[in-house]
Amino acid sequence: MDRLLINGCGPLEGEIRISGAKNAALPILSATLLADGPMTVGNVPHLHDVTTTIELLGGMGVDVTIDDRMRVAVDPRPTSRFYAPYEMVKTMRASILVLGPLLTRFGEATVSLPGGCAIGSRPVNLHIEGLRAMGADIRVENGYIIAKADRLHGARIVLDTVTVTGTENLMMAACLAQGETVIENAAREPEVVDLANCLIRMGAKIEGAGTDTLRITGVDRLEGCEYNVLPDRIETGTYLVAGAMTRGHVRLRDTCPQVLDAVLAKLGEAGARIDCGDDWIELDMQGKRPRSVNIHTAPYPAFPTDMQAQFTALNSVAEGTGTITENVFENRFMHVLEMQRMGAQIQLEGHTAIITGIERLTGAPVMATDLRASASLVLSGLVADGETIVERIYHIDRGYECIEEKLQQLGARIRRVPD
């Protein structure tokens, strides 16, 4: 198992390219099951979760090939197995996204209950209840969701809570259902919109993407198409925070500033100068120590839970005291104990972290507990005196493409070594 060795450095400087969004690529790859012909998905990040999804599709009989530019060619016509086994999906919660496409296209699906990061309760009951409202016969046995339907029909579905994967699964299922489906309290995240745009290019009839009400009119078939995944807003935010923490000057290209309003606002509040173009963002901290910020996470367009750990790291070396309240997942402060080993002054009170910034952290061996926690520990290592060793980095490889190489391009002293 690899680990990352990081030595504290000065300001990060330079330019890097942002990869495609993992949280858009995974549902779009699942959506290829709906097509009646070949599809090509571009700007796909080279990540462990993407590899797992491709292996999952291949195990169902789908013909999948990848070129050297990470363009994934998918032909779902050979699909003959409608089964997603535990062994394939235990590490990745997004595996549940094959449930809706398999059921609506082929009339049956047996999908293992998924795994993923241990950051809190993310039940799949909303997926199941929504599909049942559309006419599916579903039972859960021995850790598997077993679903059948001759043809799903339209329904009005009111989600109890905002769920990204639930919205995506039900939207995909509704595309080939008979009649109109209305999904209320739908997720508004850019990745949901990106999936909707891909489905529309395939021939789906979807209205309201980006709002809390989706209207989907079912069609008889969806065609294959070419589609490029949108840039990763969380990767973008992570490198911007790295630039701010190290008092540096970084430029990120091939990204999308329009979906980062909440993050950019907090970076500006921390003292960074932000400039944006259509597909680039430049952050200049001008050698100044960042100021502490207060954050409350919530579904999009509010501040994203996936950026909470990174801003916890920023506040740990910022001027003043800041509070971060986690409102989305109940178990997402596991990185705090590891950061305290590095000298961070953090006090937990329920779902709120109270952070008093210090000038520099101290290098230490730390262990990653989930994907975004991994990123926060890497960022902390950049502003720590001495060497930081980040263990269990398979978490970070699930969501960041070549993180050490990109940070090296910005001047970081970081390298990957075998354990």
N, C-alpha and C positions, 0 to 999 in steps of 0.2 A: 504494500500500500504506500502510495507516495505521500509526501508532506512538503510544505513550503517553508523555506528559510528566508527570513526577512531581516534586514538590518536597517535601522532608522536612517532616513535620508533627509536631504534638504527639500526645497520646493520642487514639485513636479513641473516639468516644462515640456511642451511639444504637442503633437497632433496624433490622434488615432482614429481608426474607423470603428463604428458601432455595428455590431452583428444584428441579424434578424432576431425578432422576438420569440423566445422559447414559448411563451404563453399564447402566442398566436400560431406558431408553427404546429404545435401538437394538435389542436382542434382542427386545423386545416388539413393536416395529414389524415386525421380520422375521417374528415368529410370526403376524402377521395373515395371512400367506400360507397358513396351515394352515386357516383358517376357511372354512366353506361359506356364510357370510353376512356382512353388514356388521359392523364393529367400530368402537368409539370409544375412543381412548386419550387420557386426560386427564393434566394436570400434566406435559406434555411441554415440556422447556426449548427456548427459541429459540436454537439453536446451529447452527454450520456443519455439524457431523456429522449432526445431525438433518435438516437441509435436504438433505444429500447422500443420506441414506437414503430420504427421501420421493421425491426425483428418481429414485433407483434403482428404487423400487417402481413409480413412474409409467412408467418406461421399459419395464417388463414388462407394461404394460397395466392395472395396478391403478388403480382409481379412488380418488384421494386428495384430500381437501379439509381446509383448516385454518381454524378460526374465530379471532376476535381474542383468545380466551383460551387459545390454543395447545392446543385440543382437536382431535385429528387423527381424522377420519372416514375409514375405509378399507373399501372393498368389493373383495375380492380375486377375485370371480367373473369379471371380464373378463380375468384374467391369461391371456396368450397367448404370451408370450415368456419363456423360462426361461434368460435370458442376462444376466449381469452383466459389462459390458465394462470393460476396463482403464481407459478414460478416466473412468469413473464412480467407480471404487473405488480408484484409485491413492493417494488421500490418506487413506484410512480403513480401518484393519485390520478393523473390525467388519463390513465388507461380506461377509466369509466366512460370516456368520451366515445368509445366505439359502440357503446350500448345502443344509443339512439339510431345511428346510421345502420347498424346491422339489423335492428328490429324493423325499421321502416322499409329498408330495401329488400331484405331477404325473408322477413317474417319470423325470424327467431334469433335469439342470442343467449349465450351462456357466458357470463362475464364475472370473473373473480372480484370480490370486494377489494378495493385498491389499498395500497400503502402510500408511502411518501414521507414528507417531513413530519416529525412528531411535535407540531406546533399548536395542536389543539383540535377540538372536535370539528369535523367537517363531514357531517352525515350525508348519505346519499338518498335519504328518504324522500327529498324533494324531487329527485330524478324519477324515482319509482312512482310516487303519487301522481306526478305529471303524466307519465306514460300510461298509467292506469286510467286517468281521465280521458286519454285518447284511445282507449279501448284495448290496451294490452293486458294479457293474462300474465301476471308476474308472481313468482314466489322466490323466497330466499332460503336456500338449503345448503348446509355444510360450507358456508362461506362464499357461495356463488349466487348471483342474480340470474334466474332462469326466466326468460321472457319469450312470449309468442304472441303473434297477431296476424290475422289474415291480411288486413290492411287497417292501419291506424286511421282515425277520423279526427276532424278538428274539434277543439274544445277551448273553453275559457279557463285559463290556469292562473291562479293568483299565488305567487310564491310567498311563503311565510317570511322568509328572509332573503336578502339579496344574495344570490349565488352565481358566480361566474360560470363554473362548469355545468351547473344545473340549467342555466339559461342557454348555454351552447348546446347541450345535449337535446333539450326539448326543441330548440329552434331547428336543429338538423333533422330530428324526427318528423317535425311538422312539414318539412319541405316536400315530402312525398305522401303526406296524409291526405285523405279526402276531405275537402272543405277548408274552412278557415280556422286557424288557431290564434288565439289572443293570449299572450303571456304578459301578465301585469306584475309590477315590481321587479322587472327584468334588470339584469346588470347592464351598466352603461360603459363598461371599460373599453378602451380602444381596441383591445384584442377581440372582444365580442363583435365590435363594428368591423374589424378586419375579416373575421370569419363570415359575417353577413355579406360583406362585399364580394368575397370569394364565391359564396353560394349564389349570389345574384348573377355573377358572371357565368356560373354554371347553368343558369336558367331559372333559379328560384325566384319566387315573388315574396319579398320581404319589405315591410315598411316599418319605420320607427327605430331603426338601429341607432344607438346612441341616446335613446330616451328610455324611460322606464316602462314603456308599453310597446310590445312588438306585435305586429299583425303579419301572419304568414298564411298565404293561400297555397294549398298543396297543388303540385303539378304531377303529371304522370311519369316524367323522366327528367333527369339532369344530365347535361353533357359534360364531357371533360373539357378542360381549359388550361391555360397557362396563367399562373398567378404568383406574384412576389409578396413575401411576408413583410409586414411593416417593421421598422427598426425597434430595437428593444429599449423601452423607456426606463426600465429598472437598471439595465447595464449602463445606460447613459447617466442616470442619476448617481450611480455608484462612483463612476469616474469623476463626475463633477464634485462630489463630496471629497474624493481623494485629493483633487486639486485644491479645494478650499481648506482641508485639514492641514495640508503641507505648505499652505500660504503660497501656492504656485499659480501657474498660468497655463491652462490647457484648452485645446480646441478639439472638439469632437465632430466628425463629419459623418455623413450618411445616417443622420438621426432625424428626429421629428420633434421640434420644440413645442408644437401645438398641443401635445398630449402631456406636457410636463409643467403645466401652469403652477400647481401647488408646490412642487419641488423647487422650481426656479424662484418662486416668491420667498420661500424660506431661505434659500441660499443668498438671495438679495438682502434679506433681513439679517443674515449672519455677517454681512459686510462685503460680499463678493460683487464685483461688477460683471454683469451678464450681458453679452451681445448675441443676437440670434439672426440667422438667415433662414431660408426655406428648408434647408437640410443640414444646418450646422449650428452648434452652440459653442461659444467661447466664454470661459470663466477666468477672471483675473482677480486674485486675492491681494495683489500689489504688496506682497510681503507682510501683510497684516495678520495678526491673530484673529480668528473668527470670533464673533459674538454668539453667546448662547441663544437658542431659540426654543419656543414652546410649541409642542406638536400634539395634535389629536388625530389618530388614524381613523379612517372611515372609507366606505366604498367610493369609487370614482364618481365625480371629479374631485373629491376631497383628497387629503394627503394619503398616499398609498401605504398600507401595512408593509409591503415589500421594501419600503425605504426606511422603515422605523429603526432597524438595527444600525444602518449606516449613519443616521443622524444621532443615534445614541453615541456612536464613536466620535462624531464631530463635536458634540457637546462636551465630551470627556476632556477635550483639550481647548475648549473655547473659553472666552472671558465671561465670567459670571456664572449664574445658576439657571438651568433650564429644566423644564419638565416635559416628559413624553408619556402620553396616555395611549395605551393600546386598546382599541375598541373592537377589533375584528377577531383576533384569536386570543384565547385565554392563557396560552402557554408559550408566549413568544418573547420572553425575556431571559431565555436560557443563556444567551451570550453574556449577560451581565456578570455572572459569576466568573467567567473566564476573563472578562475585561478588568474585574476587580483584582485578579491575579497580576495584572499589569499596572496596578496602581490607580485605576480609575476610581473616582469618588462618586459612587452611585448608591442611592438608597431606594429600595423598592417599597412602595406602599400600595398593595393591591395591584391594580392594572396601570399604575403610574410609576415611572422612574424619575427620581429627582437627582439631577446630575450637576455637580459643581466642578467646573473645568480646572485643570492644572496645565502647566506649561508643556510638560512632556510626560509620556507614559514610560514604563520600564519593560524591556523585553523579557519574555517568559515563554515557557512551553504552554500552549493552550490547545484545546480540543474543540473542533467544530461540532455543533449539535444539529444544525439544519442549514439550508442553502444560504439564506440571507445572513444568518449569524456568522457563517464562514466569511462572508464579505466584510463584515464589521471587524472581525479579528485581523484580517489582512490589512485593512485600513489603519487599524490601531498599531499594527507593527510598523507601518511607514513613519509614524510619529513617536516611536519608542526608542529610548537609548538602549543600545545593545541588540542582541539577537532575539527574534521571536520565531518560535517553531509552531506552525499550525498543523495539527494532526487531523486525520480523517477528512482529507480534502475531497473525497469522492462526492461529498455534498456540493462543494463549489463547482465541481466539474459537471454537475447536473444543470447549472444555470449560467455559467460564465465561460465563454469560448476563449481559451488561451489567456487567462487572466494574468499570469506571470509575464508572458511575452508582451502584452499590451502595456503593463506597468513598466516593464523594462524600457519600452520605447519612450516613456515619459521620464525616464531617469531613475526609476526605483531600483533599489538593491534587493532583488528578490530572485529566488531560483527554486526549482522543483528538484527534489532528490528522493530516491527510493528509501523507504523506511528500513 
